[in-house]
Amino acid sequence: MKIKIKYSNKLKFPDSFMNRIIIGDCIEVMKKMPDSSIDLVVTSPPYNLKNSSGNGMKNGRGGKWANAALMKGYSDHDDCMPHEEYVEWQRNCLTEMFRVLREDGAIFYNHKWRVQRALLQDRADIVAGFPVRQIIVWRRKGGINFNPGYFLPTYEVIYMITKPKFKLSKGANSHGDVWEFGQESNNPHPAPFPKVLIDRIISSTCAQTILDPFMGSGTTALSAKSFKRDFIGIELSEQYCDLAVSRLKGEVIHLGNHGKIKQETLFK
Ligand SMILES: C[S@@+](CC[C@H](N)C(=O)[O-])C[C@H]1O[C@@H](n2cnc3c(N)ncnc32)[C@H](O)[C@@H]1O
């Protein structure tokens, strides 16, 4: 069965969606999915980092972000929307994710807090009105900001947005709400999840069908597969879909600075 499939109006749920990565816009694709059809959503949207008030990611000038992989945005998304537009877009995405979720389902929505023009952007404007049950802190060990005026940023957050009947799997609550996992390295995608982080989320639930509407390099699919769960991925960039398919097939991945490295050694 083909893993990668282009979005078209002819796609039928569930057969065209299950264990596939659909190339397309996530809202358009999710609109083709029925209400209450998914057990779990695990996702990390673009953070809109290039819309920054600092001199870093903005306009690709570099500064403190000169070495950051995201300097150029994503292959098919520039990550630079006006803030209000970005918030509205993310709220529309969350609305679709919530609609397709079953009554015992949850959304694990990864984001990053930041300060812009001396004001905290804690993403409350995005999640307002959605039933956030808990916030998990992902302590990443390191960051990419080496500006001498700031301490190195080392954390992100994961909003656990739940439907009323959601429960963790037995014993998972003992993990606590601060999780320490280093960032992914040796992945050509500019902002990948570390697989261990998604393993923690998926193994903490009994979900069988898992959706990632911003699938990127396919980490959620890879994790779902290793726990014998089903995945549905959506990704705008065909280039990242190809990367995800290679990872799922365990193929050799070509990395700019690292030469050829086998998937097994990269993502253990
Ligand atoms: C933070 S990355 C996700 C990385 C992913 N978690 C991984 O492990 O590789 C966000 C992704 O959203 C994708 N994206 C941006 N706009 C999109 C849209 N409208 N629909 C679907 N995907 C989109 C980008 O191409 C990018 O790969």
The ligand as an SDF file (V2000), in Angstrom:
LIG
                    3D

 27 29  0  0  0  0  0  0  0  0999 V2000
    6.8940   21.9750   13.5730 C   0  0  0  0  0  0  0  0  0  0  0  0
    6.7800   21.1870   12.0360 S   0  0  0  0  0  0  0  0  0  0  0  0
    6.2880   19.5480   12.4840 C   0  0  0  0  0  0  0  0  0  0  0  0
    7.4500   18.6300   12.6600 C   0  0  0  0  0  0  0  0  0  0  0  0
    7.0680   17.2190   13.0450 C   0  0  0  0  0  0  0  0  0  0  0  0
    6.5170   17.1800   14.3710 N   0  0  0  0  0  0  0  0  0  0  0  0
    8.2720   16.2730   12.9380 C   0  0  0  0  0  0  0  0  0  0  0  0
    8.5520   15.5470   13.9000 O   0  0  0  0  0  0  0  0  0  0  0  0
    8.9550   16.2780   11.9010 O   0  0  0  0  0  0  0  0  0  0  0  0
    5.3390   21.8570   11.3070 C   0  0  0  0  0  0  0  0  0  0  0  0
    5.0130   21.2980    9.9360 C   0  0  0  0  0  0  0  0  0  0  0  0
    3.7780   21.8400    9.4850 O   0  0  0  0  0  0  0  0  0  0  0  0
    3.8100   21.8760    8.0610 C   0  0  0  0  0  0  0  0  0  0  0  0
    2.7040   22.7560    7.6000 N   0  0  0  0  0  0  0  0  0  0  0  0
    2.6800   24.1080    7.5100 C   0  0  0  0  0  0  0  0  0  0  0  0
    1.4850   24.5390    7.0810 N   0  0  0  0  0  0  0  0  0  0  0  0
    0.6980   23.4350    6.9110 C   0  0  0  0  0  0  0  0  0  0  0  0
   -0.6490   23.2310    6.5100 C   0  0  0  0  0  0  0  0  0  0  0  0
   -1.4630   24.2610    6.1850 N   0  0  0  0  0  0  0  0  0  0  0  0
   -1.1260   21.9630    6.4680 N   0  0  0  0  0  0  0  0  0  0  0  0
   -0.3180   20.9050    6.7550 C   0  0  0  0  0  0  0  0  0  0  0  0
    0.9740   21.0470    7.1440 N   0  0  0  0  0  0  0  0  0  0  0  0
    1.4810   22.2900    7.2320 C   0  0  0  0  0  0  0  0  0  0  0  0
    5.2200   22.3660    7.7440 C   0  0  0  0  0  0  0  0  0  0  0  0
    5.5920   22.0410    6.4120 O   0  0  0  0  0  0  0  0  0  0  0  0
    6.0330   21.6200    8.8300 C   0  0  0  0  0  0  0  0  0  0  0  0
    6.5730   20.4160    8.3200 O   0  0  0  0  0  0  0  0  0  0  0  0
  1  2  1  0
  2  3  1  0
  2 10  1  0
  3  4  1  0
  4  5  1  0
  5  6  1  0
  5  7  1  0
  7  8  2  0
  7  9  1  0
 10 11  1  0
 11 12  1  0
 11 26  1  0
 12 13  1  0
 13 14  1  0
 13 24  1  0
 14 15  1  0
 14 23  1  0
 15 16  2  0
 16 17  1  0
 17 18  1  0
 17 23  2  0
 18 19  1  0
 18 20  2  0
 20 21  1  0
 21 22  2  0
 22 23  1  0
 24 25  1  0
 24 26  1  0
 26 27  1  0
M  CHG  2   2   1   9  -1
M  END
$$$$
